[in-house]
Amino acid sequence: MNEIDWMDIPLENFSSAIRTEADGTTFLEWYPIGNGEAQRLMVGLSAEVEEAYARLLSEDDWERFETEGEVPLIREEQRTHIALDLLTLRDLPGILDTLVDLEEDHRRRERDEAERKAAERKTRERVRARERRKLKKLGEW
């Protein structure tokens, strides 16, 4: 039986890995850990985790991801940052906690943005109404 250390292999490594041959040439190897159903499940999980982070990161966290490749991760109730390509199956509980937290933050940012836009719209409508009243008073409306 082929023993794979599922818990500590970075999720990203299930889909591809850069290999170096003895002569020094490097190449991208697809499915380096195998192409079975279990490995495909891990590839899918890796892609879903990456997509979830991409949808939910704040501007600051997105900038950190772009520059350093790191995403937030809640471990033992402490928020840290870790390189996305180092996340493993062992990190899954922390990933889930982090995604719940990021989703709440994302909803709050969307709500704040909607409130800001509504306030701006209300102000514009008030200014326009004042201008209309002024024009009506002058008989130009």
N, C-alpha and C positions, 0 to 999 in steps of 0.2 A: 504494500500500500504506500502510495506517495504521500509523505507527510509535508504539509505546507503550514508555515506559521502564519495563519490567517490574521491573527490579532496585530502583528507588528510590521506587516508589509505596508508601505504607503499605498493608499488606494489608487493613486495615479499609476503606480508600477504594474497594475494588473493589465492596463491597456497597452502600454508601450514602455520601453526602456532604451536608453542609449548604451550600446555595447561597443567595446574596443577589442579589436582582434590583436593577435600577437604581433603583427606587423605595424601596429599603431593606427590603422584605419578605424574609424568609428562609423556606426550605422544604427539606424532606428529599428528595433526589433518589436514587432507587434505581438501581443499576447505572450510575453516572455515567461509567464508562470503557467501557461497552458490555455487551451481554447475550449475548455469544458463549460458546462452550464454554470457551475459554481463561479468560475472565473469571469464569465460573462455577466453574472449577477453583480460581482464586485466592480466591473467596468461600468455598469449602469449606475451603481450606487455612487461611484466616484463622479460621474457626469452630473448626476442629480445634486450632489452636495455642491459642486462647483457652480451650477446654475442657480441654486437657491441662494448661495452667497452673493452671486452677481446681481440678483434681483433685490436683495435686501440691504446691502451695504450702504451706509451713509456716505456723504461726500468725503469726509475725513478718512473713513475706513477704506473707501475705494482708492483714494490717493495713496494710502499706505500699501494697499494690495498692488497697485500699479508700480510703485517704486521699489518696494521691498519683497513683494510676493506673499505678504503676510495677511492673514484674516483673523478676526477675533475668535477666541475659544474660551468658554467658561469651564474651568477645572476647579473642583473643590470650592465652588461659589466665588472664585476669583476670576476676573476677566483678564486674559492674557492675549498675546498674539503669537501665531505660529505660521510658518510657511505652509501654504495650501498643499503643496506637493509632499509635505511630511505627515499629513493627517492619515491615521490608520483606523482600522476597525475598532481598536481599543479606545479611540477618541470619540466614537459614535455617541455615547450618552452626552458628552460635552458639546458635540456638534449640535445635537437636537436641542439642548438647553439654550445654546447660543442662537440658533435659528428662531426659537420662540421669542427670545429677547429682541433679536433684530427685527422680527416681524412686528412686535409691539411698537418699537421705535419707528419703523417704516410707516405704520398706520398713524402714529402721532404726527410725524412729519407731513404726511398727506393731509391730515385734518387741519394742521396749522396752516399749510399752504392754501387749502380751500377757504379757511377763515380769512386769511390775508387777502386773497383775491376777492372775496365777498365784500370785505371792508373797502377795498379800492373801488370796486364796482359801485358800491353805495355812495362813496364820495364823488365819483364821476357823475352819477345820476343826480346828486344833490346840486353840483355845480351847474349841470345842464339845465336843471329845473329853475335854478336861480337866474340863469341867462335868459331862459324862455320868458319868465315873469318880467324881467327887465325889458325885454324886447316888446312884450305885449303892452306894458305900461307906456312905452314910447310909441306904440302903434305900428311897429315894424314886423310884427308876427302875423 
